[in-house]
Amino acid sequence: MKKIILFFLLVFTQKFCFSQNKFMDSLKTELQNAKHDTTRLLLYLALGDSCERKDNMLYAEPAVKLADKLLSKNIDKKQREKLLEQKSAAYNLIIVYYTETNNTDWNKVIEFIQERLAGYEKEGNKKRIGEALSDIANIYLYKNDTAAFHEYMNKSLAIYFEIKDTVFIVNGYRRLNIYYLSIGNFQQALRSIQSAIEVSKEMNYKKGEALSLAQLGDMYRDNGENVQALENYQNSLSILNETKDTNDLFNVLAAVGGFYYTLHNTDKALEYYNKLIAICNSKQDIDHNVGSVYKWIGLVYRDNNDFRNSLLYFEKSLAVFDSTKNQWQPKDVLDEMGIVYNRQGDFVKAIECHLKSLKIAEELNSENGIAWSHHLLAQDYFGQKNYKSAKDYSSRAITVLKKQIDIKQLSEAELLASQIDSASGNGTGAYEHYKQYVLLSNKLKGDEINKAAQKEKFQNESDKLKAEQEKKDAIAKAELQKQKLVRNGFIGGFAAMVLFAGIFFAQRNKIKKGKKLSDELLLNILPSEVAEELKVKGSAEAKQFESVTVMFTDFKGFTQISEKLSATELVAEIHTCFKAFDNIIAKHNIEKIKIIGDSYMCAGGLPVVNTTNATDVVNAAMEIQQFMQQHLQQRKNEGKEIFEIRIGINTGPVVAGIVGVKKFAYDIWGDTVNIASRLESSGETGKVNISGSTYELVKDKFNCTHRGKIQAKNKGEIDMYFVEGRI
């Protein structure tokens, strides 16, 4: 008994009284001196928990043998249950060894879980049998053996239903949801998570209901249904705030913060991330949680070009991870810090960060981590114009990334390699890498199309499920109404008939009005020619246009100025400007493409081809600048914050078409678009900056000043001209 007490004393005081080595030495000494098998078993488990993962087998295997020895004795039920738990803990150490070290062997993992399962079956412990079956199912899910996963998961669920274990029933349905999503069966995925929610409600299992609602929110988020996603997240948070389960609350708040981050809603993202910090502080959190939150906040600031605050929070994150001896997270933070320094043009510090990141990846023997560090270093050296080092790191990155399945990363690496070769005069290499980049980009576009189709399928299944529920509700309501009619007699029935007739005709009129409104909305977001094609065919084909003039506008210092305005003032100001832009481009037969934050994008020469698009767009740009100068003076006179605008224009070939299957958007793609964007960012406020290709088409109509060849980010040197006025 004294030994057991001593053991627990050691366990709970280790981080306060001993270094890790001293703690391990103390446990080993206790093990040598232990006289009772029960004490030795506990010490083996403690050593297994405390040692490095690669040493797990040194303590896990003796623990299993010792548990078996003790189980063979004539002991009572309570002792047997305790020993089975300890044997299970030893098996978990073995599983960790085969999953979290270089000795990964899923078949070995399954073998050990099967051994554990056999022991539970012998004991007749149904709860443990269900757990083991569930664990085997999860392993098969990791291995992408969906058939085996389905088999074992259903076996597990059958046992949980038999013993009426609500927690495991709900968790089983949640795992089935993940499984069905992985094979694209959205109907079953929705049914699984709805079943989890229903069982949780029936059994008053608040935690299960909250986590299932959050999981449903994830589904809607991943499929672009933001309103439904947020609704389910908020319902989940409401329950968790009642239960005061801070761990689960943390995870759902993190999901909502990430949700707003992807929507570029900075204020909301920071609001939720700050809630996470409050939770961490209340728990005196010293593990990776608060470090992760600091990293997320750093990313928010970075994406808003607030590099000072971004670096501040990245430094905080690093400090936390260093104090917890976390191995992987510091690499991730160093990667992001290096990107900030790169964007600032401080390539020395960027290289310093990325070399540290590379060292960690090498220590962890992470091929993908090493490859990405090489890619980031290639970017840094390219920024320094050290093309030799850039080429070296770029080649290493591509060699490894070709083995991986991340097409996006490989496409980025191929594009960078093309730019490096082009800058260093290797035209052949630049062409070959660019060709690979185009092939990978096309594949990514194909993946996006598939994702869009999946989203449509998900929405259809969601609508079906909703319709089924509404049908059930309607039947129940009708039955109730029927009972009332019988009770109230003929008059009540007649009144109901009149009511239903009124609803019918009102609904018919509503449908007619709705159709008219939907037609109007379609024409408002798509060119009339494209909208008509979509209505007739149900789809619209992408088209190649050989000569289109693309214009980008952007407000200088928008982020800094916007912080000084209220939300109402900011929206009103942007609306005033963009409304004027809409009117100007409409006058010149130019198609509005989209608004990206404070950036306005439009194009002339499509969807109806014309030969005047370059002149049309430049004329529109001059009028926009004229409007902005007048508007700027007005706001100055009123003592208000002012927005100055840059405009960039380029002419060339593009591909145009509809993206998505819901909330249709007419968009354009191609290098012409990218160069137009670079011309905007390389321009000056109050000026219209055009490319050489546009200049050749408008030089007889406008006075232009040649700026020379200007360096544009990721595009090299481009001939640029300022439009000074009409001839």
DAPE-V987058 format. One record per residue. N is the residue number from 1. RES is the residue in one small letter. SS is DSSP state (H for helix, E for strand, - for the rest). D_LAST is the distance of its C-alpha to the last C-alpha in Angstrom with 1 decimal. Layout:
BEGIN
n,res,ss,d_last
N,RES,SS,D_LAST
N,RES,SS,D_LAST
END
This chain:
BEGIN
n,res,ss,d_last
1,m,-,100.2
2,k,H,99.5
3,k,H,97.5
4,i,H,95.3
5,i,H,94.8
6,l,H,94.0
7,f,H,91.4
8,f,H,89.6
9,l,H,89.7
10,l,H,88.0
11,v,H,85.3
12,f,H,84.3
13,t,H,84.4
14,q,H,82.9
15,k,H,79.5
16,f,H,81.0
17,c,H,83.9
18,f,-,83.2
19,s,-,80.6
20,q,H,80.0
21,n,H,82.3
22,k,H,85.1
23,f,H,84.8
24,m,H,85.2
25,d,H,88.1
26,s,H,89.8
27,l,H,89.5
28,k,H,90.9
29,t,H,93.8
30,e,H,94.5
31,l,H,94.4
32,q,H,97.0
33,n,H,99.3
34,a,-,98.9
35,k,-,102.1
36,h,-,101.0
37,d,H,98.9
38,t,H,97.0
39,t,H,96.0
40,r,H,95.0
41,l,H,92.8
42,l,H,90.9
43,l,H,90.4
44,y,H,89.1
45,l,H,86.5
46,a,H,85.6
47,l,H,85.2
48,g,H,83.1
49,d,H,80.7
50,s,H,80.5
51,c,-,80.1
52,e,-,77.1
53,r,H,76.2
54,k,H,77.4
55,d,H,80.9
56,n,H,81.3
57,m,H,83.8
58,l,H,86.2
59,y,H,87.0
60,a,H,85.9
61,e,H,88.4
62,p,H,91.4
63,a,H,90.5
64,v,H,90.5
65,k,H,93.9
66,l,H,95.4
67,a,H,94.2
68,d,H,95.8
69,k,H,99.0
70,l,H,99.1
71,l,H,98.3
72,s,-,101.3
73,k,-,103.7
74,n,-,105.3
75,i,-,102.9
76,d,-,102.1
77,k,H,99.1
78,k,H,97.3
79,q,H,97.7
80,r,H,96.6
81,e,H,93.4
82,k,H,92.6
83,l,H,93.2
84,l,H,91.0
85,e,H,88.2
86,q,H,88.8
87,k,H,88.9
88,s,H,85.6
89,a,H,84.1
90,a,H,85.4
91,y,H,83.8
92,n,H,80.5
93,l,H,80.6
94,i,H,81.2
95,i,H,78.3
96,v,H,76.0
97,y,H,77.2
98,y,H,76.1
99,t,H,72.8
100,e,-,71.4
101,t,-,72.4
102,n,-,71.8
103,n,-,74.8
104,t,-,73.0
105,d,-,75.3
106,w,H,74.8
107,n,H,77.9
108,k,H,80.0
109,v,H,78.5
110,i,H,79.5
111,e,H,82.9
112,f,H,83.6
113,i,H,82.5
114,q,H,84.8
115,e,H,87.6
116,r,H,86.9
117,l,H,86.8
118,a,H,90.2
119,g,H,91.7
120,y,H,90.4
121,e,H,91.8
122,k,H,95.1
123,e,H,95.2
124,g,-,94.0
125,n,-,91.2
126,k,H,88.8
127,k,H,86.2
128,r,H,86.0
129,i,H,86.0
130,g,H,83.0
131,e,H,81.2
132,a,H,81.9
133,l,H,80.7
134,s,H,77.5
135,d,H,77.0
136,i,H,77.6
137,a,H,75.1
138,n,H,72.4
139,i,H,73.1
140,y,H,72.6
141,l,H,69.3
142,y,H,68.1
143,k,-,69.2
144,n,-,67.3
145,d,-,70.6
146,t,H,69.8
147,a,H,72.9
148,a,H,75.2
149,f,H,73.3
150,h,H,73.8
151,e,H,77.5
152,y,H,78.4
153,m,H,76.2
154,n,H,78.0
155,k,H,81.4
156,s,H,80.5
157,l,H,79.4
158,a,H,82.6
159,i,H,84.7
160,y,H,82.7
161,f,H,83.2
162,e,H,86.9
163,i,H,87.4
164,k,-,84.9
165,d,-,82.8
166,t,H,79.8
167,v,H,77.8
168,f,H,78.0
169,i,H,77.4
170,v,H,74.1
171,n,H,73.1
172,g,H,74.0
173,y,H,71.8
174,r,H,68.9
175,r,H,69.4
176,l,H,69.6
177,n,H,66.2
178,i,H,64.7
179,y,H,66.5
180,y,H,65.2
181,l,H,61.6
182,s,H,62.0
183,i,-,62.9
184,g,-,60.3
185,n,-,62.9
186,f,H,61.2
187,q,H,63.7
188,q,H,66.6
189,a,H,64.6
190,l,H,64.0
191,r,H,67.6
192,s,H,68.8
193,i,H,67.0
194,q,H,67.9
195,s,H,71.5
196,a,H,71.3
197,i,H,70.0
198,e,H,72.7
199,v,H,75.6
200,s,H,74.4
201,k,H,74.5
202,e,H,77.9
203,m,-,79.4
204,n,-,77.7
205,y,-,76.2
206,k,H,73.4
207,k,H,72.1
208,g,H,71.9
209,e,H,70.1
210,a,H,67.5
211,l,H,66.8
212,s,H,66.6
213,l,H,64.1
214,a,H,62.0
215,q,H,62.3
216,l,H,61.2
217,g,H,58.2
218,d,H,57.3
219,m,H,57.4
220,y,H,55.0
221,r,H,52.7
222,d,H,52.6
223,n,-,51.8
224,g,-,48.9
225,e,-,51.0
226,n,H,50.2
227,v,H,51.8
228,q,H,55.1
229,a,H,55.0
230,l,H,54.7
231,e,H,57.4
232,n,H,59.9
233,y,H,59.1
234,q,H,59.7
235,n,H,63.0
236,s,H,64.1
237,l,H,63.4
238,s,H,65.3
239,i,H,68.4
240,l,H,68.1
241,n,H,67.8
242,e,H,71.1
243,t,H,72.8
244,k,-,71.6
245,d,-,71.2
246,t,H,68.9
247,n,H,68.5
248,d,H,67.3
249,l,H,65.3
250,f,H,63.5
251,n,H,62.6
252,v,H,61.2
253,l,H,59.3
254,a,H,57.8
255,a,H,56.8
256,v,H,55.1
257,g,H,53.3
258,g,H,52.1
259,f,H,51.1
260,y,H,48.8
261,y,H,47.5
262,t,H,46.3
263,l,-,44.6
264,h,-,42.8
265,n,-,44.6
266,t,H,45.2
267,d,H,47.2
268,k,H,49.6
269,a,H,50.0
270,l,H,50.9
271,e,H,53.2
272,y,H,55.3
273,y,H,55.3
274,n,H,56.7
275,k,H,59.4
276,l,H,60.3
277,i,H,60.7
278,a,H,62.9
279,i,H,65.1
280,c,H,65.4
281,n,H,66.3
282,s,H,68.9
283,k,-,70.5
284,q,-,70.2
285,d,-,68.3
286,i,-,68.4
287,d,-,67.5
288,h,H,64.2
289,n,H,63.2
290,v,H,61.7
291,g,H,60.2
292,s,H,58.4
293,v,H,57.1
294,y,H,55.7
295,k,H,53.9
296,w,H,52.4
297,i,H,51.2
298,g,H,49.7
299,l,H,47.7
300,v,H,46.4
301,y,H,45.2
302,r,H,43.7
303,d,H,41.7
304,n,-,40.3
305,n,-,39.4
306,d,-,42.2
307,f,H,43.5
308,r,H,45.9
309,n,H,47.9
310,s,H,47.6
311,l,H,49.4
312,l,H,51.9
313,y,H,53.0
314,f,H,53.1
315,e,H,55.4
316,k,H,57.6
317,s,H,57.8
318,l,H,58.9
319,a,H,61.5
320,v,H,63.1
321,f,H,63.1
322,d,H,64.6
323,s,H,67.4
324,t,-,68.3
325,k,-,68.3
326,n,-,65.9
327,q,-,64.9
328,w,-,61.9
329,q,H,59.9
330,p,H,59.1
331,k,H,57.4
332,d,H,55.1
333,v,H,54.2
334,l,H,53.7
335,d,H,51.2
336,e,H,49.2
337,m,H,49.4
338,g,H,48.2
339,i,H,45.1
340,v,H,44.3
341,y,H,44.6
342,n,H,42.5
343,r,H,39.7
344,q,H,40.0
345,g,-,39.8
346,d,-,43.4
347,f,H,44.5
348,v,H,47.8
349,k,H,49.1
350,a,H,47.7
351,i,H,49.7
352,e,H,52.7
353,c,H,52.7
354,h,H,52.2
355,l,H,55.0
356,k,H,57.3
357,s,H,56.4
358,l,H,57.1
359,k,H,60.5
360,i,H,61.5
361,a,H,60.4
362,e,H,62.6
363,e,H,65.5
364,l,-,65.2
365,n,-,64.9
366,s,-,61.9
367,e,H,60.1
368,n,H,57.1
369,g,H,56.9
370,i,H,57.0
371,a,H,54.3
372,w,H,51.9
373,s,H,52.6
374,h,H,51.8
375,h,H,48.5
376,l,H,47.6
377,l,H,48.6
378,a,H,46.4
379,q,H,43.4
380,d,H,44.5
381,y,H,44.9
382,f,H,41.7
383,g,H,40.0
384,q,-,41.9
385,k,-,40.7
386,n,-,44.4
387,y,H,43.8
388,k,H,47.4
389,s,H,48.9
390,a,H,46.2
391,k,H,47.1
392,d,H,50.8
393,y,H,50.7
394,s,H,48.3
395,s,H,50.7
396,r,H,53.6
397,a,H,51.9
398,i,H,51.0
399,t,H,54.6
400,v,H,56.1
401,l,H,53.5
402,k,-,54.0
403,k,-,57.6
404,q,-,56.4
405,i,-,55.2
406,d,-,52.2
407,i,H,49.4
408,k,H,46.7
409,q,H,47.9
410,l,H,48.1
411,s,H,44.6
412,e,H,43.3
413,a,H,45.4
414,e,H,44.2
415,l,H,40.5
416,l,H,41.2
417,a,H,43.2
418,s,H,40.3
419,q,H,38.0
420,i,H,40.7
421,d,H,41.2
422,s,H,37.5
423,a,H,37.2
424,s,-,40.3
425,g,-,39.3
426,n,-,41.6
427,g,H,39.4
428,t,H,42.4
429,g,H,43.7
430,a,H,40.3
431,y,H,40.0
432,e,H,43.6
433,h,H,43.3
434,y,H,40.0
435,k,H,41.8
436,q,H,44.6
437,y,H,42.2
438,v,H,40.6
439,l,H,44.2
440,l,H,45.2
441,s,H,42.1
442,n,H,42.9
443,k,H,46.4
444,l,H,45.3
445,k,H,43.2
446,g,H,46.4
447,d,H,48.4
448,e,H,45.9
449,i,H,46.4
450,n,H,50.1
451,k,H,49.9
452,a,H,48.0
453,a,H,50.8
454,q,H,53.3
455,k,H,51.7
456,e,H,51.9
457,k,H,55.5
458,f,H,56.3
459,q,H,54.8
460,n,H,56.8
461,e,H,60.0
462,s,H,59.3
463,d,H,58.9
464,k,H,62.1
465,l,H,64.0
466,k,H,62.7
467,a,H,63.6
468,e,H,67.1
469,q,H,67.6
470,e,H,66.4
471,k,H,68.8
472,k,H,71.7
473,d,H,70.9
474,a,H,70.6
475,i,H,74.0
476,a,H,75.6
477,k,H,74.2
478,a,H,75.3
479,e,H,78.8
480,l,H,79.0
481,q,H,77.9
482,k,H,80.5
483,q,H,83.1
484,k,H,82.1
485,l,H,82.1
486,v,H,85.6
487,r,H,86.8
488,n,H,85.3
489,g,-,86.2
490,f,H,84.7
491,i,H,82.8
492,g,H,81.0
493,g,H,80.2
494,f,H,78.9
495,a,H,76.7
496,a,H,75.3
497,m,H,74.6
498,v,H,72.7
499,l,H,70.7
500,f,H,69.8
501,a,H,68.8
502,g,H,66.5
503,i,H,65.0
504,f,H,64.5
505,f,H,62.6
506,a,H,60.6
507,q,H,59.7
508,r,H,58.7
509,n,H,56.3
510,k,H,55.0
511,i,H,54.3
512,k,H,52.4
513,k,H,50.3
514,g,H,49.8
515,k,H,48.6
516,k,H,46.1
517,l,H,44.9
518,s,H,44.7
519,d,H,42.6
520,e,H,40.2
521,l,H,40.1
522,l,H,39.5
523,l,H,36.5
524,n,H,35.2
525,i,H,35.4
526,l,-,34.6
527,p,-,32.1
528,s,H,33.9
529,e,H,34.4
530,v,H,35.9
531,a,H,38.0
532,e,H,39.4
533,e,H,40.3
534,l,H,42.0
535,k,H,44.0
536,v,H,45.2
537,k,H,45.9
538,g,-,46.5
539,s,-,44.0
540,a,-,40.5
541,e,-,39.8
542,a,-,37.2
543,k,E,34.5
544,q,E,32.4
545,f,E,28.7
546,e,E,27.0
547,s,E,23.4
548,v,E,22.8
549,t,E,20.1
550,v,E,22.1
551,m,E,21.1
552,f,E,23.5
553,t,E,23.5
554,d,E,26.3
555,f,E,27.7
556,k,E,28.6
557,g,-,32.3
558,f,H,33.0
559,t,H,36.7
560,q,H,37.5
561,i,H,35.9
562,s,H,37.5
563,e,-,40.9
564,k,-,40.6
565,l,-,40.0
566,s,-,42.5
567,a,H,42.1
568,t,H,41.4
569,e,H,38.7
570,l,H,37.0
571,v,H,37.0
572,a,H,35.8
573,e,H,32.8
574,i,H,31.8
575,h,H,32.3
576,t,H,30.0
577,c,H,27.1
578,f,H,27.7
579,k,H,28.2
580,a,H,24.8
581,f,H,23.3
582,d,H,25.4
583,n,H,24.1
584,i,H,20.4
585,i,H,20.9
586,a,H,23.2
587,k,H,20.5
588,h,-,18.3
589,n,-,21.4
590,i,-,21.8
591,e,E,25.4
592,k,E,26.8
593,i,E,29.1
594,k,E,31.0
595,i,E,31.3
596,i,E,33.1
597,g,-,34.3
598,d,-,31.3
599,s,E,28.9
600,y,E,26.9
601,m,E,26.1
602,c,E,24.3
603,a,E,23.1
604,g,E,21.2
605,g,-,22.6
606,l,-,26.2
607,p,-,28.9
608,v,-,27.4
609,v,-,25.4
610,n,-,22.0
611,t,-,19.3
612,t,-,16.3
613,n,H,17.6
614,a,H,15.2
615,t,H,12.2
616,d,H,14.6
617,v,H,15.9
618,v,H,12.7
619,n,H,11.8
620,a,H,15.4
621,a,H,15.5
622,m,H,12.9
623,e,H,15.1
624,i,H,18.2
625,q,H,17.3
626,q,H,16.6
627,f,H,20.0
628,m,H,21.7
629,q,H,20.8
630,q,H,22.3
631,h,H,25.2
632,l,H,25.8
633,q,H,26.2
634,q,H,28.5
635,r,H,30.7
636,k,H,30.8
637,n,H,32.1
638,e,-,34.7
639,g,-,35.8
640,k,-,35.0
641,e,-,34.0
642,i,-,30.3
643,f,-,28.5
644,e,E,25.4
645,i,E,23.4
646,r,E,22.1
647,i,E,19.9
648,g,E,20.1
649,i,E,18.7
650,n,E,20.1
651,t,E,20.4
652,g,E,23.7
653,p,E,27.1
654,v,E,29.0
655,v,E,32.3
656,a,E,32.5
657,g,E,35.6
658,i,E,38.0
659,v,E,39.8
660,g,-,43.2
661,v,-,45.8
662,k,-,45.8
663,k,-,42.9
664,f,-,40.6
665,a,E,37.2
666,y,E,34.4
667,d,E,33.0
668,i,E,31.1
669,w,E,32.3
670,g,-,31.3
671,d,H,29.9
672,t,H,26.3
673,v,H,27.3
674,n,H,28.9
675,i,H,26.0
676,a,H,23.7
677,s,H,26.3
678,r,H,26.5
679,l,H,22.7
680,e,H,23.3
681,s,H,26.3
682,s,-,24.8
683,g,-,21.8
684,e,-,21.7
685,t,-,22.0
686,g,-,19.0
687,k,-,16.7
688,v,E,15.3
689,n,E,17.0
690,i,E,16.3
691,s,E,18.5
692,g,H,18.1
693,s,H,18.8
694,t,H,15.9
695,y,H,13.5
696,e,H,14.7
697,l,H,13.8
698,v,H,10.2
699,k,-,9.1
700,d,-,7.5
701,k,-,5.4
702,f,E,5.0
703,n,E,5.9
704,c,E,9.6
705,t,E,12.9
706,h,E,15.8
707,r,E,18.9
708,g,E,21.3
709,k,E,23.9
710,i,E,25.0
711,q,E,28.5
712,a,E,28.5
713,k,-,31.8
714,n,-,33.8
715,k,-,30.8
716,g,E,30.9
717,e,E,27.8
718,i,E,24.4
719,d,E,21.1
720,m,E,18.8
721,y,E,15.2
722,f,E,13.9
723,v,E,10.6
724,e,E,9.4
725,g,E,6.6
726,r,E,3.8
727,i,-,0.0
END
